[in-house]
Amino acid sequence: MVKAMELEEAIKNRRSIRKFKDKSVPREVILKLLDAAQWAPSACNKQLWKFILIESDEIKDEVVKRSGANSLIKRAPVAICVLYQGGYSINKLSSYQSAAAAIQNMLLAAHANGLGGVWLTGIGNTLEIKRVLNVPHAYEVIALVVLGYPEEISRPPKRKDVGELYSVDGFDFPAEATYPTVYSPRTWTVGEISRYRDNSIRATSPTPDSFAFGAGDEFKNECALANSWLHGAGKGLRLMELLPFAGTHTAQIASNDDVGEYHIFELSDEPCAFTQERLRRMGISREVIPSLGDVDKIPLPDESIDSVVCFQKLEGLPDFRPIVREVWRLLPPGGSFLLSFRNKASFYWPYYLKEYRFGKEEVWNYGPFEPITYFTIARYLRQVGFRLEDTVGLSLLPVALGRVTHGWLSQFCRLVILRCRKGQ
Ligand SMILES: Cc1cc2nc3c(=O)[nH]c(=O)nc-3n(C[C@H](O)[C@H](O)[C@H](O)COP(=O)(O)O)c2cc1C
């Protein structure tokens, strides 16, 4: 009999591993893992799984290039494409679940053999993967699993108390245990948004390329603009970033030498810990100072911060006004507020409607959001007493993502960056 303690430890200590040693995995070890996989239960014991080992760099490159799959595949010694033959279950439940059971067995066996890996469904167009790997029509790509010897093992992402997981004889959970399924943050409470972010932050992946939107010219230009404006604000700045979430922008701003103190404001501890871990892993020595509170209660005294930055977060709140009033309170007269937001008065709005409002049944990891117009934000900033100093737009047209636009046209770009100052 397996010792219960050892099994429990193996289950709890397995982590998703996303950084591997440069060391290949012997074929016999992989075969051990596949053997563990095939001892998983399968619907009607059909065992219709197949596993393609992707070891060659050319095939890995081709898979990533053609499907848009997570580029992690290229950095792992081996990727396994998990297939299941369809046609035997009307709604695919049996195929998916049999394959999932096999994957979990494989990951546990990897852990037991000193390897690590991650289960990937962020693999883009699976039809393209099938083409690259010559998979016949009857099989479906269920997931890719990347494996190797761990270079880094992250801290475990939060799990819930077991007591919160069940009810007896019917669905009986407090309202806050579920989330709205719509993208508009106006139907969410701030608490729901915060819990959602905590659970979906993927605390095990604070690497620069963990987040697709972290790449690209738009992101680079947004950070470059913010850095140049902060540079103009003078040395020793006390800066606060609002809601850094996974720290994607923080990592680009934190090395700015003009910043003396870098505060981050968040709704809960998880994003702060994630952001700090991300900076550490990227070798950025900056200490960020976390403050936790509510959008209408940032726990710092009046006029204690020189500059506030907020990147693409206002449009993720049910109401952006309370936090803007808090920014006003935190800044001394003349203090600057730099914010960026996805703009409703741009080509992005119809795309958003199609992709998110009408297109998706569930909200993606970064939580709900809805673009806001420049006019709505600018009007409110003025009402609170901010003086608008500069507006820059990025991505006026979908064919020129990231291109910088100045002047009145900036108000019609996908991303608007605004700099304003608290009136004297
Ligand atoms: C069905 C499924 C799909 C997943 N897809 C991805 C993915 O596309 N990219 C990724 O980085 N992690 C992916 N993961 C890994 C989860 O992010 C990870 O399991 C979760 O954050 C918990 O961390 P842990 O595995 O270390 O306990 C996936 C996990 C599952 C079960």
The ligand as an SDF file (V2000), in Angstrom:
LIG
                    3D

 31 33  0  0  0  0  0  0  0  0999 V2000
   -6.2120   22.3150  -17.9100 C   0  0  0  0  0  0  0  0  0  0  0  0
   -5.0250   23.1420  -17.5160 C   0  0  0  0  0  0  0  0  0  0  0  0
   -4.5200   24.0590  -18.4090 C   0  0  0  0  0  0  0  0  0  0  0  0
   -3.3920   24.8250  -18.0970 C   0  0  0  0  0  0  0  0  0  0  0  0
   -2.8780   25.6670  -19.0370 N   0  0  0  0  0  0  0  0  0  0  0  0
   -1.7920   26.4210  -18.7260 C   0  0  0  0  0  0  0  0  0  0  0  0
   -1.2380   27.2810  -19.7110 C   0  0  0  0  0  0  0  0  0  0  0  0
   -1.7150   27.3540  -20.8510 O   0  0  0  0  0  0  0  0  0  0  0  0
   -0.1460   28.0200  -19.3750 N   0  0  0  0  0  0  0  0  0  0  0  0
    0.4320   27.9330  -18.1400 C   0  0  0  0  0  0  0  0  0  0  0  0
    1.4260   28.6200  -17.8960 O   0  0  0  0  0  0  0  0  0  0  0  0
   -0.0800   27.1150  -17.1770 N   0  0  0  0  0  0  0  0  0  0  0  0
   -1.1710   26.3490  -17.4510 C   0  0  0  0  0  0  0  0  0  0  0  0
   -1.6830   25.4820  -16.5020 N   0  0  0  0  0  0  0  0  0  0  0  0
   -1.0160   25.3670  -15.1790 C   0  0  0  0  0  0  0  0  0  0  0  0
   -1.7570   26.1500  -14.1050 C   0  0  0  0  0  0  0  0  0  0  0  0
   -1.5320   27.5440  -14.2650 O   0  0  0  0  0  0  0  0  0  0  0  0
   -1.2620   25.6960  -12.7300 C   0  0  0  0  0  0  0  0  0  0  0  0
   -1.5890   24.3520  -12.5790 O   0  0  0  0  0  0  0  0  0  0  0  0
   -1.9070   26.4920  -11.6050 C   0  0  0  0  0  0  0  0  0  0  0  0
   -1.4440   27.8260  -11.5950 O   0  0  0  0  0  0  0  0  0  0  0  0
   -1.6060   25.9000  -10.2330 C   0  0  0  0  0  0  0  0  0  0  0  0
   -0.2160   25.8510  -10.0080 O   0  0  0  0  0  0  0  0  0  0  0  0
    0.4860   24.4690   -9.5970 P   0  0  0  0  0  0  0  0  0  0  0  0
    0.2880   23.5330  -10.7580 O   0  0  0  0  0  0  0  0  0  0  0  0
    1.9340   24.8060   -9.3720 O   0  0  0  0  0  0  0  0  0  0  0  0
   -0.1690   23.9650   -8.3530 O   0  0  0  0  0  0  0  0  0  0  0  0
   -2.7940   24.6960  -16.8070 C   0  0  0  0  0  0  0  0  0  0  0  0
   -3.3190   23.7730  -15.9040 C   0  0  0  0  0  0  0  0  0  0  0  0
   -4.4110   22.9960  -16.2480 C   0  0  0  0  0  0  0  0  0  0  0  0
   -4.9540   21.9830  -15.2560 C   0  0  0  0  0  0  0  0  0  0  0  0
  1  2  1  0
  2  3  1  0
  2 30  2  0
  3  4  2  0
  4  5  1  0
  4 28  1  0
  5  6  2  0
  6  7  1  0
  6 13  1  0
  7  8  2  0
  7  9  1  0
  9 10  1  0
 10 11  2  0
 10 12  1  0
 12 13  2  0
 13 14  1  0
 14 15  1  0
 14 28  1  0
 15 16  1  0
 16 17  1  0
 16 18  1  0
 18 19  1  0
 18 20  1  0
 20 21  1  0
 20 22  1  0
 22 23  1  0
 23 24  1  0
 24 25  2  0
 24 26  1  0
 24 27  1  0
 28 29  2  0
 29 30  1  0
 30 31  1  0
M  END
$$$$
